[in-house]
Amino acid sequence: MILLEKFLFLLLEMAPFLLFGFLFSGILSVMLTVETVAKYLGSNRPFSVFLASLFGIPLPLCSCGVIPVFSYLKKHGATKGAATSFLISTPQTGVDSIAVTYRMLGPIFAIIRPLVALVSGIVGGLLVNYFDKEETLKEQEDHCHDDCCDDKSHGVIYRIFNYGFVKLAEDIGPTLLVGLGLASIISAFITPDHFYLVNTGIVGMLTMLLLGIPLYVCATASVPLALSLHLSGGFSMGTLIVFLMAGPATNMATISVAYKQLGKKSTFIYIGSIVICSIVAGLFFDQIFPDFSLSEQMGGMFMIPLWLQELSAILLILILLNVYRLKYFTNNKIKEVASAQSLYVSGMTCNHCVDSIKKTLQKIKGLSDITIDLSSGRVQFVNNGADLSFIKQEIIELGFEIKKDD
């Protein structure tokens, strides 16, 4: 019973702000496309690194979802420094996670979190530009034809709600539920006594790094976990900064793709920037606010009417139920086309993976009727003269693998 109570408490607290984040993410998906970002990231100047980090902050991409977008940017002209900056800053935040952070961790953290993401991205990008310079920049030789990069088959309102409340919910819904479940367990059964040796100072921060770097947790799902680690586990707010940076910013899949796309030197800089910036930010926060307690701050935060929390929670539950309806109870099979070819791709984890592959294939002359099934990894297209090996290589360069082809 206590576990359910903790779960419902966290759900009620975050639901109104998460719904707002979903809506704003949908608006952002229409206004700030990957192609818009790519236009400004092809220069070795420091300003392109700054822009890459700045562009990444509001985008709701997790550490797996950012992989194909990062690969797409790198493939279409972004420099190593700009791509690294984007790779570091983007998974740490997003408008949805910032909204939830504001409610659950307070306004100070809602400001510090994107600020630290911005700084860490700039630091990593500048270091890559300095220590791993590219002799030549890739020419942006392939361009969209017939507005291939823009989905204008539906109106703006539809695209906003479809992305915010369907696609984004599909991407983060399962990990969000896992995060809420783990946070509920920590709140129900863990006390500060369990972690009294490792919940503060540099030891606590190194503990958070060991947990966060290989772990897959999205920026939004990390918030209730951080709240529970602080209130129930006694972890200092500085150690939470480390967790909120390292957890969403990295996982083993992201690191392996970075190694392939950027090389050994830039990958070490990418990981090192996250480690150093997170520890410095954590130590700095604990020095500036040595007695900061979230339990004290929460009492001063404005209260949302219970009816609005309950209504938002119901809507959020319905949105998450729709995710599983679409996944398990809807016939999502690709319509068979007699003249079509198919490839089976491994490594697709979210709708951003699907979009990156689709946009890349739409740039190849001779391909048409491209459809992709996320659950099976099947990519179907009509091929009118394009080289199949080139098609495969284009997909592989985005960070995926070809399992087989028909």
C-alpha positions, 0 to 999 in steps of 0.5 A: 500500500505504501508503495502505491501511495508513493507512486501516486504522490509522484504521479500527481506532482509531475503530471501537470508539468509533464503535460505542459512539457509535452505540449511545448515539445510538440510546438518546438518540433514544428519550429526547430527541426533537425535541418534548421539546427544543421544549417548552423553547425558546419563551422569550426568557429566557437560560435557553432559550438555554442549554438549546438549546445544551445539548440540541444537544451530544449529538445526532448531527446534521451541519450539513445534518441539523440544518437541518430540525430547526432549522427545525422548532423555529423553526416550532413556537415556538422563539425566534430566540436559542434556535434560533440556539444550537441551530444553532451547538452541535448540528453541532459534537458528538454522542455518536458524535463525542465518543467518536471524539474521545476515542480519536483526539484524547485526553481533553482534546479530548473535554472541550474540544470539547463545552465550546466548542460549548456556549459558542459556542451560548450566545454566539450565542443571547444575541447574537441575543436582544439585537440581533435581538429578536422582537416576538412569539413564534409560537404553538404552534397545531398539535399532534400528534393520536393520538401522531403524533410518536411512532413506537410501532409498534416496541419500544424496543430495535428503535428504538434499534438501527434509529436507531443502526446503520441510520439514523445510519449512513445519514446519516454513513456516506458522509461518514465514508468520505470523511473517512477517505479524505482523512485517509489521503491526508494521512497518507501523502503530506503532511509539515509542510513543506507547511504550515510557513507556515500551520499555527500561530497566527492564520494557521493558524486563518484557514486552517482557517476558509476551509477549514471554513466552506463545507465539508460535513464531519460532526463524526465525519468531521472527527476523523480529518482533524484527527488527520492534519492535526496528525500529518502537516501539523504544524497546532497543536492550537489550529488543530484546534479552529477546524477542528473547530468551523467545519467541522461547524458550517457549510456553504453550505446551512446558511447559506442556510437560516439567512438565510431563517429568521432574517434577515440580522442573526441570520445574521451573528451566527450566523456571527460567533459561530462565527468569533470563538469558534473563534479565541478557543478556539484561541488560548486552547488554544495559550497554555495548552498551548503544547507540546501534542503529540498524538503524545506523548499517544497513547502514554499512552492506554489500549490497546484489545485488537487483537482488539476493534479488529478485531471492531469494524472488521468490524462497522463495515464490515458496517454501512456495507455495509448502508448501500449495500445499502439504498440501491442493492440494496433496492426502496425504492419507495413502494407506490402508493396509488390515491387518493394525491397526491405531491410531489417535494421537493429538499434532503432529505439524511438521515433527519432531513429525512425525519422532520421533513417527516413529523412536520410533515405528520402535524400537518395535519388531513386527511392520512394514509398519509404515506410518504417516499422519501429517494433520489427526494425523493418525498412521498406522502400521502392528502389528505382535505381539506387545502389543497395550497398550505398543505402545500407552504408547510409543507414550504418553511418547513422549508428544502426546495423543491418540485420538482414535484407529481403 
